[in-house]
Amino acid sequence: MMKKFLLIVCGSFVGAFLAFMFFMLSTIIMSFAIMGSMDMGSKKATVSKHSILTLDLGTPISERDGADALDMMTLLQGDGIPTSMGMNTMIDGIKKAADDKNIDGIFIKCNGVSAAPATLEAIRHALKDFKKSGKWILAYGYEGINQADYYLASVADSIYLNPVGSVDIHGMASVTPYMKKLLDKVGVEMQVIRVGSFKSAVEPYMLEDISEANKLQQQHYMGAIWSAIRDSIAADRKMTSAALNSLADSVVLTFEADRLVKEKLVDKLLYKEEMYNVLCARTKADKPDDLNFVYCGDIADDLEEAASGNHIAVVYAVGEIDGSSSLGSSEEGINSDELSSTIYDLKEDDNVKGMVLRVNSPGGSAFGSEQLWKAIQDFKAAGKPVAVSMGDYAASGGYYISCGADRIFAERTTITGSIGIFGMIPSLNELIENKLGVHMASVKTNENADMAAMGKKLTPAQLAALQNMVNQGYELFTKRCADGRHVSQDSIKKIAEGRVWDGVTAKQIGLVDEFGGIAEAAAWVAKKAKLGDNYSTQNYPAIEDPFTNLLNNYMVSRYEARLQGEMGVLYDWHKQLQRILGRDRILCIMPEQQICL
């Protein structure tokens, strides 16, 4: 018996050892594969005479190059390492191409870009500046050109389309799932405490349909954003805004290609090889195989390379504050403690003469927002200027961390404001007691001792106390905004109430100072810091080593992939519920909605 026992134990040890060795061997093999892929990806194309800068709009656009973690499951499934292009690299590449004598022009490949309006607007500005060099821009849709593609393609000298391709221009819409009926069915009541009639992030959990106030604000800011996009397209395509709007109401997606030419939405219909022949004529190439396509990453500066000497820090604040990102597929978010520490380190660095805070956030934790606000104020107190560059979103907590800057820059299509605060605490009484049949017995020494117990319904006194806490948070939020914008708190409250604004209106009501992006914000900081024209910038926080990040997320990726496979279409709802349950109970965050461009 003992001998059999020892054999079993030894066998278990051997099995475990072999499994461990297999895992280590697999890890080493994957490591070399990853590093090899990275090396191949880092090889830059030769920018020879008559090169063409190519913008492939099928590549995901992130805020910053290198910020997206590698997808382990994609790698394991043999699909390769997913690629993305940082907006910073795209803009820098376009700028460099304008001055590079070896680059003849830009070729925009319309492949269904997925990006928010403010990101597209920033890239569009760079393309408009490129045209001042006298070089050409051509755009081509192989299968089709979606509306976001078209917003960029409209800058081109000519837009070409496959003879059986399509163009989609339809305006803007937002879609928000209202889940009150679902929550009622499962026995969950969201206990909401809020300030502001426009603070609509809580609506989907307490109403069955959109409120009039929320509908009003969405109509306003989406109408303003669409007007900016529509007017820009119309001007570059030499048509009236009214004509383009009429087309948007006509289901353009169903138009035959010949009609698209007639309506002046495209200039010519060409098959792919014919398009390449046009490029050959532009670059004096004998045949398509001789065309030299280069990409922004081939010519842009290494924006993550450590700066030497005096420089301006560009600090990225992307995603939910103390939560995951709702700005795309990446799970990045803002850790207020870590980002605050980064800002304090920069404050003590004598080589850092100022800061551009790049904000692309819908908000999040009220507590985390206050910590970041304080770090920024302490940075300013050291005599270093701060400018904010707003991206797609700088709303609620995103505006909280922006309001104390010396200068605020935004795009016309930025979504900002949403100055408000709320608390949301689920009550599971109905679910636990009546649907599951579980009675939660409570023994307590004081009246509110079980207030934090799972699923407890709050008493009127507890709700009143929480409402008072939320009111205090709102007072602090509006005071921070008033102090930062040098206006009265009452004037801030008139435009607050949780209302979301577009960039144009935000500038009109004093929430934003100027239109522009990171470059304009950096130029302002450089002037304020008396650095002259020859200043450099450095991006912060440092990007985590991708290989380390890959290993750290290996098991999580496997779990998430399995869960997604099991849950199917319900997986996104599960993730949303997890975000809700994982958030702070007191929040300053804008409504979650799908904005369709």
C-alpha positions, 0 to 999 in steps of 0.5 A, spaced: 500 500 500 505 504 501 509 503 495 503 504 491 502 511 495 509 513 493 508 511 486 502 515 486 505 521 489 512 521 485 507 520 479 504 527 481 510 530 482 513 528 475 506 530 472 506 537 475 514 538 473 513 536 466 507 541 465 511 546 468 517 545 463 512 545 458 509 551 460 516 554 461 518 552 454 511 554 451 513 561 454 520 561 451 518 560 444 512 565 444 517 570 447 522 569 441 516 569 436 513 576 439 520 579 439 521 577 432 514 579 430 516 586 434 523 586 430 519 585 423 514 590 425 520 595 427 523 595 420 522 601 417 520 602 409 525 605 405 523 612 404 526 613 397 524 618 391 517 618 389 514 614 395 507 615 397 505 616 405 499 611 406 493 611 411 490 605 412 483 606 415 482 599 417 488 600 422 485 601 429 487 608 431 489 609 439 490 615 443 498 613 443 502 608 440 504 602 444 499 604 449 495 598 447 496 591 450 498 585 446 492 580 445 495 573 447 489 570 445 489 572 438 497 570 438 495 563 440 490 562 435 495 564 430 492 570 427 498 574 429 499 580 433 494 585 432 496 592 430 494 599 431 496 606 430 497 611 435 493 618 433 500 622 435 504 617 430 499 619 424 499 626 425 507 626 426 507 622 420 503 627 416 507 633 418 513 630 416 511 627 410 509 635 408 517 636 408 520 630 406 522 631 398 522 624 397 514 623 399 510 625 393 503 625 396 498 621 401 494 615 399 488 614 403 485 607 403 478 607 406 477 601 410 472 602 415 475 606 420 472 606 427 474 612 431 470 618 435 469 625 431 474 628 435 480 623 433 478 624 426 478 631 426 485 632 429 487 627 423 483 631 418 487 638 421 493 635 419 491 633 412 489 640 411 495 642 413 499 637 409 495 640 403 499 647 404 505 643 401 502 643 394 502 635 394 497 631 392 492 627 397 488 621 393 483 617 397 480 610 394 474 605 397 475 598 395 469 595 397 466 602 400 467 608 404 463 609 411 461 616 414 468 616 418 472 614 412 469 620 408 470 625 413 477 624 412 477 622 405 473 629 403 480 633 404 483 629 398 484 632 391 480 626 388 476 620 391 475 614 387 471 608 388 470 601 386 465 600 380 461 596 385 463 599 391 458 604 396 458 610 400 455 611 407 453 618 409 447 618 414 448 623 420 449 621 427 445 618 432 446 615 439 443 608 442 442 607 449 440 601 452 434 602 458 434 596 462 429 598 468 424 593 465 430 587 465 432 590 472 425 589 475 424 582 472 430 580 476 428 583 482 434 589 482 432 596 484 438 601 483 437 606 488 440 613 485 442 619 488 444 625 484 444 632 482 443 635 476 437 634 471 441 632 465 445 627 469 443 622 465 448 616 466 443 613 471 437 614 467 438 607 464 437 604 471 431 608 473 427 609 467 424 605 461 425 610 456 429 617 455 427 623 459 426 629 455 432 633 458 436 627 456 433 628 449 434 635 449 442 635 450 443 629 446 440 633 440 444 639 441 451 636 442 450 631 436 446 636 432 452 641 433 458 635 432 454 633 425 454 640 423 461 641 424 462 634 420 457 636 415 460 643 413 467 641 413 465 635 408 461 640 404 466 645 403 471 640 401 467 637 396 464 644 393 457 643 395 452 646 400 451 643 407 443 643 405 445 638 399 449 634 403 444 634 409 439 632 404 443 626 401 444 624 408 437 623 409 436 619 402 439 612 404 446 614 400 448 607 402 443 604 397 445 608 391 449 605 385 456 607 384 454 612 377 449 616 382 455 617 387 459 620 381 453 624 379 451 627 386 459 629 386 460 624 392 466 621 388 470 623 382 471 617 379 470 609 379 476 605 378 478 598 380 484 596 384 489 595 379 486 602 375 487 605 382 494 603 382 495 605 375 493 612 377 498 612 383 504 610 378 502 616 373 503 621 380 509 618 382 512 616 375 513 609 376 513 604 370 508 599 374 504 598 380 509 593 383 514 599 383 510 603 387 513 605 394 508 605 400 511 608 406 507 609 413 506 614 418 510 609 423 516 609 418 517 617 418 514 619 424 519 621 430 520 616 436 515 620 440 516 615 446 524 616 446 526 619 452 527 627 452 534 630 454 534 637 457 528 642 458 522 639 455 514 639 456 511 633 459 505 630 455 501 626 460 496 622 457 489 621 461 485 616 457 479 611 459 475 611 466 478 614 472 479 608 476 476 604 471 476 601 464 476 604 458 469 605 455 473 609 449 474 603 445 476 595 445 482 597 449 482 595 457 486 601 459 484 606 464 486 612 469 489 609 475 488 616 479 494 614 484 499 612 479 497 618 475 498 623 480 504 620 482 507 621 475 505 628 475 508 629 482 515 626 479 514 631 473 513 637 478 520 635 482 523 634 475 527 640 473 528 638 466 520 639 465 518 646 464 511 645 463 505 640 462 500 638 456 494 634 460 491 630 454 484 628 457 480 623 453 475 620 459 468 620 460 470 621 467 469 616 473 470 616 480 469 622 484 474 621 489 480 619 484 478 626 480 479 630 486 486 627 487 488 628 480 485 635 480 490 636 487 496 633 483 495 638 477 494 644 482 501 642 486 504 642 479 502 649 477 504 651 484 511 650 482 511 655 477 510 650 471 504 652 466 499 647 464 494 646 458 489 641 457 488 638 450 481 634 450 480 628 445 474 625 444 471 626 451 473 630 457 466 630 460 464 629 468 470 627 471 474 628 465 472 635 466 474 635 473 481 634 472 481 639 466 478 645 469 484 647 473 489 648 467 491 655 465 489 653 458 484 648 455 484 646 448 479 642 445 476 640 438 469 642 435 467 635 436 469 634 443 464 632 448 465 635 454 461 638 460 457 633 464 458 637 470 455 633 475 455 627 480 451 621 482 451 615 487 448 608 485 447 603 489 443 596 487 438 593 492 437 586 491 432 585 496 427 583 491 431 578 488 434 575 494 428 574 498 422 573 493 425 570 487 431 566 490 428 565 497 434 567 501 432 571 507 438 575 510 437 575 517 440 581 520 443 583 528 446 589 529 448 594 535 446 600 531 441 603 527 445 603 520 450 598 522 448 593 516 447 599 511 453 596 507 450 589 507 449 586 500 443 588 497 440 592 503 434 597 501 436 603 504 432 607 509 429 614 508 434 617 513 440 613 509 438 616 502 437 623 505 444 622 508 447 620 502 443 625 498 447 630 502 454 627 501 452 627 493 450 635 494 457 636 498 460 633 492 457 637 487 458 643 491 466 641 491 466 640 483 462 646 481 467 650 486 473 647 482 470 649 476 469 656 478 476 657 481 479 654 475 475 658 470 475 664 474 468 665 474 462 665 479 460 658 482 453 660 480 455 661 473 458 654 473 451 651 476 447 655 470 451 651 465 452 644 469 446 640 472 450 634 469 449 637 462 453 634 456 456 639 451 459 639 444 466 643 443 463 649 439 458 650 445 463 649 450 467 654 448 461 659 447 460 658 454 467 659 457 468 651 459 474 651 453 479 657 451 481 655 444 480 650 438 486 645 437 490 639 439 496 637 443 501 641 438 497 647 439 497 646 447 504 644 447 506 651 443 502 655 448 505 651 454 512 653 451 511 660 450 508 661 457 515 657 459 519 661 455 522 655 451 522 659 445 520 655 438 525 649 439 522 645 444 521 638 445 516 634 448 516 627 452 510 622 453 508 620 460 506 615 463 512 610 460 508 605 457 509 598 460 514 593 456 509 589 452 512 583 453 511 583 461 504 586 460 503 580 455 505 575 461 502 579 466 495 578 462 496 571 460 491 567 465 486 573 464 486 573 457 485 565 457 479 566 462 476 572 458 476 568 451 473 562 454 468 566 458 466 570 451 466 563 448 461 561 453 456 567 453 456 569 446 452 575 445 451 576 452 458 577 454 458 585 452 452 585 457 456 581 462 462 586 462 458 592 462 455 589 469 461 588 471 464 595 470 457 598 474 459 593 480 466 595 480 465 602 480 465 607 486 459 608 489 459 616 488 461 618 481 462 623 476 461 620 469 457 621 463 452 617 460 454 610 457 451 610 449 453 608 443 454 614 438 454 612 431 458 616 426 
